[in-house]
Amino acid sequence: MEADISRILIPRETIARRVRELAGEIASTYGDEASGLLLVPILSGSLIFTADLMRELPFVMRIAVLSVSSYRGASTQGGTPNIVQDLKLDIRGRHVLVVDDILDTGNTLRMVMGKLAERGPASLRMCVLLRKKDKAPSDLKADFVGFDIDDVFVVGYGLDYNDQYRNWPEIAVLKPELYQ
Ligand code: XMP
């Protein structure tokens, strides 16, 4: 796997430090409402981020996963996002925090936030590990952002290319010849 990596964009210690800080930001934003929080990770990209983030949250909370597919396959271009596995509980009246790996074109989070908003949560916020600062639409505001990055296709720490490299422990850029 290492032979496929061209450069490390964000090393693991930097990710770990920022994830701890994000947990602090989340805890202070929710305050007394934190114990009613429902974390909604979007699978599969946010798997590792969520696992680390939730273990830094110092309050009782629930988690319910949402699986979204954008039929990207072996392409680095996003497709039309679809919910392939919906939440198994009613979010009406709950404080909901959606967690995703990256805010790129914003198509995925726009669709997810729109659908969840219709279900009447008490509050609905969004936390992303990465945001492509020049690409993310200005009308789609993430409440918590780990890192702003340039418009490069990244893998590792849960992010994939063609469903591979999710287990690379850092945020990395692949060698260009690997992209089809
Ligand atoms: P958008 O915001 O474009 O992102 O709807 C949809 C999903 O596409 C994936 N994505 C990426 N995956 N490196 C990846 O490994 C990237 O640079 C990248 N950009 C988008 C990701 O799963 C996101 O949720």
Residues whose N, C-alpha, C, O or C-beta is under 5 A from the ligand:
A	BS01	XMP	G45 G78 I102 L103 D104 T105 G106 N107 T108 L109 V152 F153 V154 V155 L159 D160 Y161
